[in-house]
Amino acid sequence: MNEVVGRDDLLLVTLDTLRFDVAQELAGAGRLPHLARRLPGGRWEERHAPGSFTYASHQAIFAGFLPTPAAPGPHPRLFAARFGGSESTAERTYVFDTPDLVSGLAAAGYRTVCVGGVGFFNKRGPLGSVLPGMFQESHWEPEFGVTSPTSFESQIDRAEQVIAALDPGRRLFLFVNVPALHQPNWFHLPGATREAGDSRATHAAALEYVDRHIGRLFAAMSGRRRCFAIVCSDHGTAYGDDGWTGHRLGHASVWTVPYAHFFLDPGTTP
């Protein structure tokens, strides 16, 4: 990462609330053609979330604690704050001397931009301003939120505008929090109703919706130079698993998440 940072643009996409089992099932069934062609081996990596809900998980991610491989460690991290005694900081780790990765990349000359999704990024109050406040530039509109059936398309529209307006010589760190998987997601499955509510099937349909459009985002981010992309979930959610529903709880459906990182070469097409 010491070679990547300063040379390439960086993209971090959190597919908020995405379960690992659903993501892997759809990739294996050929239902995620645009994402699967980017995933190493066409499969998601199984990892453990650093938090059980959006706020906690993103505070950790922005400190350099991305989801951890689901196997005995220690596992060297891509990014880390300089911290004495850290067993996950290795020779290849990009080490920053600020409290969080966002300000560390800003200090390295990156333009840091957030395109928010769920309520923790809506800037409508002090709590919803903490995470986007880490960035030099942040965006949120109701059309980006969890109740919008076209949230991801609207987010990409804004990302494309941001990218087009940026000085070509300036490196970019773009973060996109995708809310489509978060409840409510029933409207992504044809025939589903508000009364019936969300389910594992509507969650899967929401991921297919994201897959249909994510190629646009990849194309926009690779239009300037090579881009290093991280696509992952911040936590999962339970749909009646062992009697559990929702997240901010300790069930495996919440703690087990999909993860991938890869390069987007210039000229990537949607």
C-alpha positions in Angstrom: 0.0 0.0 0.0 3.0 2.3 0.3 3.3 2.1 -3.5 -0.4 2.5 -4.1 -1.0 5.5 -1.9 0.2 8.6 -3.7 0.1 6.9 -7.1 -3.5 5.7 -7.5 -6.9 7.0 -6.7 -8.7 5.1 -3.9 -12.3 4.0 -3.8 -14.0 2.5 -0.7 -17.6 1.2 -1.1 -19.5 -0.1 1.9 -22.5 -2.1 1.0 -24.3 -1.3 4.2 -25.9 -4.3 6.0 -25.0 -6.9 3.3 -24.9 -10.5 4.5 -22.0 -12.7 3.5 -24.2 -15.7 2.7 -26.5 -13.8 0.4 -23.5 -12.1 -1.4 -21.7 -15.4 -1.9 -24.9 -17.2 -3.0 -25.7 -14.6 -5.7 -22.1 -14.5 -7.0 -22.0 -18.3 -7.3 -25.3 -18.3 -9.1 -24.2 -15.8 -11.7 -26.6 -13.1 -10.4 -23.9 -10.5 -9.8 -22.2 -10.3 -13.3 -20.6 -6.9 -12.8 -19.3 -7.4 -9.3 -18.3 -11.0 -9.9 -16.0 -10.1 -12.7 -14.0 -7.9 -10.3 -13.9 -10.3 -7.4 -10.7 -12.4 -7.1 -11.7 -15.8 -8.4 -15.3 -14.6 -8.8 -16.0 -15.0 -5.1 -16.2 -12.8 -2.0 -13.8 -13.2 0.8 -15.4 -14.1 4.1 -14.5 -11.7 6.8 -15.5 -10.6 10.3 -17.0 -7.1 10.7 -15.3 -4.6 13.0 -18.7 -3.6 14.4 -22.3 -4.8 14.5 -23.9 -1.6 13.2 -23.0 1.2 10.8 -21.6 3.8 13.2 -19.3 1.5 15.2 -18.1 -0.3 12.1 -17.3 2.8 10.1 -15.5 4.4 13.0 -13.3 1.3 13.0 -12.9 1.2 9.2 -11.9 4.9 9.0 -9.3 4.1 11.7 -7.8 1.5 9.4 -9.6 -1.6 10.8 -11.2 -3.1 7.7 -13.2 -6.3 8.1 -10.8 -9.1 9.3 -10.2 -12.3 7.4 -12.3 -15.1 9.0 -9.3 -17.3 9.9 -6.7 -17.3 12.7 -4.4 -14.3 12.5 -2.7 -12.0 13.0 -3.6 -10.4 9.6 -1.5 -7.5 8.3 -3.7 -4.5 7.5 -3.7 -2.3 4.4 -3.8 0.9 6.5 -2.9 1.7 10.1 -2.4 4.7 12.3 1.0 4.8 13.9 0.4 2.9 17.1 3.1 1.3 19.3 2.7 -2.5 19.7 0.3 -3.0 16.8 0.6 -6.6 15.7 -1.3 -6.0 12.5 0.9 -3.3 11.1 3.4 -4.8 8.7 6.0 -3.6 6.2 3.5 -3.3 3.4 1.0 -1.4 5.6 0.4 2.3 4.8 1.0 4.0 8.1 -0.5 7.4 8.8 0.2 9.9 11.6 -3.3 11.2 12.1 -6.2 9.8 14.1 -8.0 8.3 11.0 -7.4 7.2 7.5 -9.4 10.0 5.9 -7.3 12.8 7.4 -4.2 10.7 6.8 -5.0 10.5 3.1 -5.8 14.3 3.1 -2.3 14.9 4.6 -0.9 12.8 1.7 -2.5 15.2 -0.8 -5.8 13.4 -1.6 -9.1 15.1 -2.0 -11.4 13.2 0.4 -15.0 12.9 -0.6 -17.9 11.1 1.1 -21.2 10.3 -0.7 -23.4 9.1 2.2 -26.4 6.8 2.3 -27.8 5.7 5.7 -28.8 8.1 8.4 -25.4 8.2 10.1 -24.3 10.2 7.0 -27.3 12.5 6.5 -25.8 15.6 8.4 -29.2 16.4 9.8 -27.9 16.5 13.3 -24.7 16.2 15.4 -24.6 12.4 15.3 -25.3 12.3 11.5 -22.4 14.7 11.0 -19.6 12.9 12.7 -18.7 10.4 10.0 -19.1 12.8 7.0 -17.4 15.5 9.0 -14.1 13.6 8.6 -14.0 14.4 4.9 -13.1 17.5 3.1 -16.2 17.3 1.0 -19.4 15.3 1.8 -22.7 14.8 0.1 -26.1 13.6 1.2 -29.6 14.1 -0.2 -32.9 12.4 0.6 -32.6 10.7 -2.8 -29.5 8.9 -1.4 -31.3 7.5 1.6 -32.6 4.2 2.6 -36.2 4.9 1.6 -35.3 5.8 -2.0 -35.7 2.9 -4.6 -33.1 4.6 -6.8 -30.6 5.6 -4.1 -27.5 4.1 -5.6 -28.2 5.6 -9.1 -28.6 9.0 -7.4 -25.3 8.5 -5.5 -23.5 7.6 -8.7 -24.8 10.7 -10.4 -23.3 12.8 -7.6 -20.0 10.9 -7.7 -19.7 11.4 -11.4 -20.2 15.2 -10.9 -17.5 15.2 -8.2 -15.0 13.3 -10.3 -15.6 15.5 -13.4 -15.0 18.7 -11.4 -11.8 17.6 -9.7 -8.4 18.8 -11.0 -7.0 15.9 -13.1 -3.7 16.1 -11.2 -5.3 15.7 -7.8 -5.5 12.3 -6.2 -9.0 11.3 -5.0 -10.2 9.2 -2.1 -13.9 8.6 -2.7 -16.1 6.8 -0.1 -19.6 5.7 -0.9 -21.9 4.2 1.7 -24.6 2.3 -0.3 -27.9 2.1 1.6 -29.9 -0.1 -0.8 -29.4 -3.4 1.2 -30.5 -1.7 4.5 -34.1 -1.9 5.5 -36.5 -1.0 4.0 -35.5 -3.0 0.9 -38.8 -4.7 -0.1 -39.3 -2.4 -3.0 -36.4 -3.9 -4.9 -38.2 -7.2 -5.4 -41.0 -7.2 -8.0 -44.2 -8.3 -6.3 -43.1 -7.7 -2.8 -45.2 -5.4 -0.6 -44.7 -3.0 2.2 -47.1 -5.0 4.4 -45.0 -8.2 3.9 -41.9 -6.3 4.7 -38.2 -7.1 4.1 -36.8 -10.6 3.8 -33.7 -12.4 2.7 -35.1 -12.5 -0.8 -35.7 -8.7 -0.9 -32.1 -8.2 0.5 -30.8 -10.3 -2.4 -32.9 -8.3 -4.9 -31.3 -5.1 -3.5 -27.9 -6.5 -4.1 -28.8 -7.3 -7.7 -30.0 -3.7 -8.1 -26.6 -2.5 -6.9 -24.8 -4.8 -9.2 -26.7 -3.5 -12.2 -25.3 0.0 -11.6 -22.0 -0.4 -9.9 -20.2 -0.6 -13.3 -20.9 3.2 -13.8 -19.1 3.9 -10.5 -16.1 1.8 -11.5 -15.9 3.4 -14.9 -16.0 6.9 -13.4 -13.2 6.1 -10.9 -10.9 4.6 -13.5 -11.4 7.4 -16.0 -8.6 9.5 -14.4 -5.9 6.9 -13.6 -5.7 3.5 -12.0 -7.8 3.1 -8.9 -7.5 0.8 -6.0 -11.0 -0.3 -4.9 -12.3 -1.9 -1.7 -15.9 -3.2 -1.7 -17.2 -4.7 1.5 -20.0 -4.8 4.0 -19.8 -3.0 7.3 -22.0 -5.6 9.0 -24.8 -8.0 8.1 -28.3 -8.4 9.4 -30.6 -11.1 10.6 -34.0 -12.1 9.0 -35.3 -14.4 11.7 -32.1 -16.4 11.9 -32.4 -18.5 15.1 -35.1 -16.1 16.2 -33.0 -12.9 15.7 -34.0 -10.0 13.5 -31.9 -6.9 12.6 -28.4 -6.0 13.7 -26.5 -4.4 16.5 -26.5 -7.9 18.0 -24.0 -10.8 18.2 -25.4 -13.3 15.6 -23.2 -14.7 12.9 -25.4 -13.3 10.2 -24.4 -9.8 11.5 -20.7 -10.4 12.1 -19.9 -12.3 8.9 -19.4 -10.1 5.9 -18.2 -10.1 2.3 -15.0 -8.3 1.3 -12.9 -7.8 -1.8 -10.2 -5.4 -3.0 -8.9 -5.1 -6.6 -7.5 -2.6 -9.0 -9.6 -0.8 -11.6 -7.4 -0.1 -14.6 -7.9 3.0 -16.8 -10.6 2.5 -19.3 -12.8 0.3 -17.2 -16.2 0.1 -18.9 -19.6 -0.2 -17.1 
